[in-house]
Structure formats: C-alpha cells, structure tokens
Amino acid sequence: MLDYLLLVPAIILMLAGIIGCILPVIPGPSLSYLGLILLQLSRFAQFSAKFLIIMAVITIAVTMLDYVVPVWGTKKLGGSRAGIWGAGIGMVVGIFFFPPLGIILGPFIGAVIAELYKGAQFHQSLRSGMGSLVGFMAGTGLKLIASFVMTYYFIIALF
C-alpha cells in the first residue's frame, strides 16, 4: 500500500517536471528528480546510487544553466544590462498576462523595449531581443531533455 502512496505523487511530480520545463516559475528538472527519488523509495524501482548522483548533478547543472544561458544569449548578440533586465521583466509580465505565448515573446519584447529605452538603435535592440529568445529556448530545451531522460528511466523502471 505504501508503494502506491509513493507512486501517485511520483507520477504527478514527473508530469509537473515536464510542464515546469516550459513554465519558468516551476523548477521542472528538480520536480522530475524528486519523482525519481519517490519511485526509488517504493518497490517499483531500484536505481543505483551512481545513477541517482548522476541525475542529481545533471539536475543541478541544467538548473544553473537555465539562469545563465538567456543572459549569455542576450550578451552574445550585443545586449546590454538594460536588455537583460528587460528580458527578465518581459518574462514575468508575459507569464502572468499573456500565457502561454507571453512566456516566449515576453523576454524578446522586454529586451527590445529596454534597449530602445536605453537609446540603442532599433536593429541593435532586435538583436538583443533575439539573443534573449535564443537563450530562453536553449535553456528550455536543456531542461526538457533532462526531464524527458528522467521520465524515460522512470517509465522503464515501472515496467
């Protein structure tokens, strides 16, 4: 009975982990990892300690990269500190006021507006916005890959 009490939240965590990869306010890979841990505590899976440590390291690395990659993308394409702040504010506004499209377009629009406000040329503002968009998409992709890998091993362990 305890095994099934652990299985249900583990499945919910795995699903929430995948959703969390797309919604920036939910820590997707961390939730997926917690799902693996709950499955480990049940009789349904016996992951090795090495596997769990590797998945923990991947989870931490992807979570850290998710904060760094959008900033790097904005800087790489010529964005300033204003563009980085604009992308962050645009992401928050987009999530709450224009979901689900605002999650993707918010950082782009925020970076462009902030760069224009700072006095940058329009084409430079667009480059900064593209950098934030590319960085956001790369971070989301990394999180999705990590969560899907954990979900794969979760499903394999169940069956």
Rosetta blueprint (number, residue, H / E / L):
1 M L
2 L H
3 D H
4 Y H
5 L H
6 L H
7 L H
8 V H
9 P H
10 A H
11 I H
12 I H
13 L H
14 M H
15 L H
16 A H
17 G H
18 I H
19 I H
20 G H
21 C H
22 I H
23 L L
24 P L
25 V L
26 I L
27 P L
28 G H
29 P H
30 S H
31 L H
32 S H
33 Y H
34 L H
35 G H
36 L H
37 I H
38 L H
39 L H
40 Q H
41 L H
42 S L
43 R L
44 F L
45 A L
46 Q L
47 F L
48 S L
49 A H
50 K H
51 F H
52 L H
53 I H
54 I H
55 M H
56 A H
57 V H
58 I H
59 T H
60 I H
61 A H
62 V H
63 T H
64 M H
65 L H
66 D H
67 Y H
68 V H
69 V H
70 P H
71 V H
72 W H
73 G H
74 T H
75 K H
76 K H
77 L L
78 G L
79 G L
80 S L
81 R H
82 A H
83 G H
84 I H
85 W H
86 G H
87 A H
88 G H
89 I H
90 G H
91 M H
92 V H
93 V H
94 G H
95 I H
96 F H
97 F H
98 F L
99 P L
100 P L
101 L H
102 G H
103 I H
104 I H
105 L H
106 G H
107 P H
108 F H
109 I H
110 G H
111 A H
112 V H
113 I H
114 A H
115 E H
116 L H
117 Y H
118 K H
119 G L
120 A L
121 Q L
122 F H
123 H H
124 Q H
125 S H
126 L H
127 R H
128 S H
129 G H
130 M H
131 G H
132 S H
133 L H
134 V H
135 G H
136 F H
137 M H
138 A H
139 G H
140 T H
141 G H
142 L H
143 K H
144 L H
145 I H
146 A H
147 S H
148 F H
149 V H
150 M H
151 T H
152 Y H
153 Y H
154 F H
155 I H
156 I H
157 A H
158 L H
159 F L
